[in-house]
Amino acid sequence: MPEVVLPSLGEGIEKATLTYWYFKQGDKISQKDDLAEFTTDKATFNLPSPFSGILSKVFFNEGDTVKVGEKIAIIE
């Protein structure tokens, strides 16, 4: 099962807040679709899906803080 993790965000940035999911569990998504929106103290950015498939599991809710490298979702 391909895992989606929060990638490195640049020097000194260790975490981000998940502000919005563009899809819900069970939705079909394509590679490069915007999967989620995150904010840091410096920027807001969209995280594109690294894979195509079904969003089978999300590990964080909107408003949660996610550390770099943490698994945020599984796409089957």
C-alpha positions as CSV (number, residue, x, y, z in Angstrom):
1,M,0.0,0.0,0.0
2,P,1.6,3.3,-1.1
3,E,1.9,5.7,1.9
4,V,1.8,9.4,1.6
5,V,4.1,11.3,4.0
6,L,4.6,14.9,4.7
7,P,7.8,15.7,2.8
8,S,10.7,18.0,3.9
9,L,9.5,21.6,4.0
10,G,12.8,23.4,4.0
11,E,15.4,24.3,6.5
12,G,14.1,24.7,10.0
13,I,10.5,23.7,9.2
14,E,9.6,20.6,11.2
15,K,5.8,20.6,11.1
16,A,2.7,21.9,9.3
17,T,-1.0,22.2,10.0
18,L,-3.3,20.2,7.8
19,T,-6.0,22.8,6.9
20,Y,-8.0,21.0,4.2
21,W,-8.5,17.6,2.6
22,Y,-9.6,17.9,-1.1
23,F,-10.8,14.3,-1.1
24,K,-12.4,12.0,1.4
25,Q,-11.8,8.3,2.2
26,G,-13.0,6.1,-0.6
27,D,-12.5,8.8,-3.3
28,K,-10.6,8.0,-6.5
29,I,-7.7,10.3,-7.1
30,S,-5.1,10.8,-9.8
31,Q,-1.4,11.4,-9.5
32,K,-0.7,15.1,-9.0
33,D,-4.2,15.9,-7.9
34,D,-4.1,18.3,-4.9
35,L,-4.6,15.9,-2.0
36,A,-4.4,18.3,1.0
37,E,-3.6,21.9,2.0
38,F,-1.1,22.6,4.7
39,T,0.1,25.8,6.4
40,T,3.3,26.6,8.2
41,D,4.3,29.8,10.0
42,K,5.8,30.9,6.6
43,A,3.5,29.6,3.9
44,T,0.4,27.8,2.7
45,F,0.8,25.0,0.2
46,N,-1.0,22.1,-1.5
47,L,0.4,18.6,-1.3
48,P,-0.1,16.8,-4.6
49,S,-0.9,13.1,-4.6
50,P,2.2,11.0,-5.4
51,F,0.0,8.1,-6.7
52,S,-3.2,7.4,-8.5
53,G,-5.8,5.1,-6.8
54,I,-8.3,5.1,-4.0
55,L,-7.8,7.2,-0.9
56,S,-8.3,4.3,1.5
57,K,-7.1,5.8,4.9
58,V,-6.3,9.2,6.3
59,F,-4.4,9.5,9.6
60,F,-5.0,13.2,10.4
61,N,-8.0,15.5,10.5
62,E,-8.2,19.1,9.4
63,G,-6.6,21.3,12.1
64,D,-4.1,18.6,13.1
65,T,-0.4,19.3,13.3
66,V,1.7,16.9,11.2
67,K,5.5,16.5,11.6
68,V,7.7,16.1,8.5
69,G,8.0,12.4,7.6
70,E,4.7,11.4,9.2
71,K,2.3,9.2,7.3
72,I,-0.8,11.2,6.4
73,A,-2.6,8.8,4.1
74,I,-2.7,5.5,2.2
75,I,-3.7,5.2,-1.4
76,E,-4.5,1.8,-2.8
